[in-house]
């Protein structure tokens, strides 16, 4: 079974231009990068897995069975991958900037799915955003837009800018 999955990925990712339908290839590459984010903190929580499944169903309009298969294929490929090049290069080749930025938005949503952002998840997203040629300002904007609301701090009026403790 794993040999069949590996063979499928080798065909799909090494020569996507030979396929009639490149969407599936891009779905797999995107799912693989999202799996990388999910696995970054070495804690595959049920919340993150459910969020990933929901994201893939909504983004690619797939049913639950297809998404489960897509996730299994993506996780198997990530296990075998030496680096992210095969996924990133395919996405850069076929996605415009806005689509790559949307993928980074999904990465942030996935990282926050369990209610916390692990530094390892943040590092992985930063690395992937750089590889996808998403600008640092858009990376930060995306992070801030996707993070849960933080309690606001009131600054003192003496110009020191230090937050007051509640």
C-alpha positions as a Python dict, from the first residue, in 0.01 Angstrom:
ca = {
    (1, 'X'): (0, 0, 0),
    (2, 'X'): (273, 248, 94),
    (3, 'X'): (465, 158, -221),
    (4, 'X'): (155, 243, -426),
    (5, 'X'): (118, 575, -245),
    (6, 'X'): (485, 656, -291),
    (7, 'X'): (470, 565, -660),
    (8, 'X'): (161, 782, -704),
    (9, 'X'): (333, 1082, -545),
    (10, 'X'): (650, 1029, -748),
    (11, 'X'): (446, 1035, -1069),
    (12, 'X'): (227, 1325, -967),
    (13, 'X'): (486, 1553, -811),
    (14, 'X'): (775, 1487, -1045),
    (15, 'X'): (583, 1546, -1368),
    (16, 'X'): (262, 1739, -1301),
    (17, 'X'): (253, 1883, -1652),
    (18, 'X'): (190, 1532, -1789),
    (19, 'X'): (-138, 1502, -1597),
    (20, 'X'): (-466, 1616, -1744),
    (21, 'X'): (-590, 1745, -1409),
    (22, 'X'): (-323, 1941, -1218),
    (23, 'X'): (-570, 2038, -945),
    (24, 'X'): (-526, 1708, -764),
    (25, 'X'): (-152, 1753, -770),
    (26, 'X'): (-179, 2100, -621),
    (27, 'X'): (-425, 1973, -360),
    (28, 'X'): (-174, 1709, -253),
    (29, 'X'): (112, 1957, -235),
    (30, 'X'): (-100, 2203, -36),
    (31, 'X'): (-221, 1929, 198),
    (32, 'X'): (138, 1814, 250),
    (33, 'X'): (249, 2164, 354),
    (34, 'X'): (-48, 2194, 589),
    (35, 'X'): (43, 1855, 738),
    (36, 'X'): (393, 1991, 797),
    (37, 'X'): (245, 2274, 1003),
    (38, 'X'): (19, 2036, 1193),
    (39, 'X'): (313, 1811, 1279),
    (40, 'X'): (557, 2092, 1363),
    (41, 'X'): (490, 2084, 1738),
    (42, 'X'): (500, 1701, 1753),
    (43, 'X'): (142, 1702, 1883),
    (44, 'X'): (-119, 1601, 1628),
    (45, 'X'): (-421, 1709, 1827),
    (46, 'X'): (-772, 1606, 1734),
    (47, 'X'): (-859, 1975, 1697),
    (48, 'X'): (-586, 2028, 1439),
    (49, 'X'): (-676, 1714, 1245),
    (50, 'X'): (-1043, 1817, 1239),
    (51, 'X'): (-947, 2170, 1131),
    (52, 'X'): (-729, 2035, 851),
    (53, 'X'): (-1005, 1807, 732),
    (54, 'X'): (-1254, 2094, 734),
    (55, 'X'): (-1010, 2325, 550),
    (56, 'X'): (-946, 2073, 277),
    (57, 'X'): (-1316, 1995, 237),
    (58, 'X'): (-1405, 2364, 210),
    (59, 'X'): (-1112, 2476, -4),
    (60, 'X'): (-1121, 2192, -257),
    (61, 'X'): (-1490, 2098, -231),
    (62, 'X'): (-1414, 1735, -152),
    (63, 'X'): (-1624, 1491, 46),
    (64, 'X'): (-1507, 1350, 377),
    (65, 'X'): (-1382, 1021, 231),
    (66, 'X'): (-1175, 1197, -37),
    (67, 'X'): (-1028, 1434, 221),
    (68, 'X'): (-938, 1144, 451),
    (69, 'X'): (-759, 977, 160),
    (70, 'X'): (-589, 1304, 66),
    (71, 'X'): (-469, 1353, 425),
    (72, 'X'): (-334, 997, 441),
    (73, 'X'): (-149, 1042, 112),
    (74, 'X'): (-10, 1379, 219),
    (75, 'X'): (106, 1248, 558),
    (76, 'X'): (274, 949, 394),
    (77, 'X'): (455, 1173, 148),
    (78, 'X'): (565, 1413, 422),
    (79, 'X'): (708, 1116, 613),
    (80, 'X'): (918, 1022, 310),
    (81, 'X'): (1016, 1372, 200),
    (82, 'X'): (1367, 1494, 268),
    (83, 'X'): (1263, 1858, 235),
    (84, 'X'): (975, 2077, 119),
    (85, 'X'): (1114, 2151, -227),
    (86, 'X'): (887, 1920, -424),
    (87, 'X'): (575, 2069, -266),
    (88, 'X'): (685, 2432, -261),
    (89, 'X'): (817, 2435, -617),
    (90, 'X'): (492, 2293, -752),
    (91, 'X'): (285, 2549, -564),
    (92, 'X'): (510, 2839, -670),
    (93, 'X'): (487, 2723, -1030),
    (94, 'X'): (106, 2704, -1040),
    (95, 'X'): (-23, 2940, -770),
    (96, 'X'): (-25, 3315, -796),
    (97, 'X'): (81, 3532, -506),
    (98, 'X'): (-270, 3565, -363),
    (99, 'X'): (-319, 3187, -365),
    (100, 'X'): (14, 3137, -187),
    (101, 'X'): (-84, 3399, 69),
    (102, 'X'): (-416, 3221, 121),
    (103, 'X'): (-223, 2901, 188),
    (104, 'X'): (-19, 3085, 454),
    (105, 'X'): (-350, 3206, 605),
    (106, 'X'): (-464, 2844, 625),
    (107, 'X'): (-137, 2751, 795),
    (108, 'X'): (-201, 3010, 1067),
    (109, 'X'): (-560, 2891, 1111),
    (110, 'X'): (-436, 2536, 1148),
    (111, 'X'): (-167, 2633, 1397),
    (112, 'X'): (-427, 2809, 1615),
    (113, 'X'): (-682, 2524, 1584),
    (114, 'X'): (-583, 2373, 1920),
    (115, 'X'): (-611, 2710, 2095),
    (116, 'X'): (-240, 2785, 2118),
    (117, 'X'): (48, 2871, 1890),
    (118, 'X'): (360, 2668, 1950),
    (119, 'X'): (692, 2837, 1862),
    (120, 'X'): (775, 2536, 1643),
    (121, 'X'): (455, 2592, 1443),
    (122, 'X'): (538, 2960, 1402),
    (123, 'X'): (889, 2874, 1287),
    (124, 'X'): (758, 2621, 1033),
    (125, 'X'): (506, 2868, 892),
    (126, 'X'): (776, 3136, 867),
    (127, 'X'): (1004, 2898, 681),
    (128, 'X'): (730, 2785, 443),
    (129, 'X'): (613, 3143, 380),
    (130, 'X'): (970, 3237, 287),
    (131, 'X'): (998, 2939, 52),
    (132, 'X'): (665, 3037, -106),
    (133, 'X'): (796, 3391, -159),
    (134, 'X'): (530, 3548, 61),
    (135, 'X'): (660, 3885, 179),
    (136, 'X'): (747, 3932, 545),
    (137, 'X'): (488, 4208, 581),
    (138, 'X'): (215, 3979, 443),
    (139, 'X'): (341, 3698, 667),
    (140, 'X'): (301, 3923, 974),
    (141, 'X'): (-33, 4063, 856),
    (142, 'X'): (-159, 3710, 802),
    (143, 'X'): (-42, 3603, 1147),
    (144, 'X'): (-218, 3897, 1311),
    (145, 'X'): (-538, 3846, 1109),
    (146, 'X'): (-560, 3477, 1195),
    (147, 'X'): (-468, 3493, 1563),
    (148, 'X'): (-744, 3497, 1823),
    (149, 'X'): (-816, 3832, 1980),
    (150, 'X'): (-564, 3920, 2248),
    (151, 'X'): (-667, 4129, 2546),
    (152, 'X'): (-582, 4489, 2476),
    (153, 'X'): (-338, 4672, 2698),
    (154, 'X'): (-382, 5034, 2793),
    (155, 'X'): (-73, 5246, 2757),
    (156, 'X'): (6, 5503, 3020),
    (157, 'X'): (-20, 5869, 2932),
    (158, 'X'): (335, 5955, 3033),
    (159, 'X'): (475, 5853, 2696),
    (160, 'X'): (668, 5552, 2817),
    (161, 'X'): (451, 5311, 2618),
    (162, 'X'): (467, 5036, 2879),
    (163, 'X'): (145, 4838, 2911),
    (164, 'X'): (-40, 4865, 3241),
    (165, 'X'): (-122, 4548, 3420),
    (166, 'X'): (-495, 4485, 3471),
}
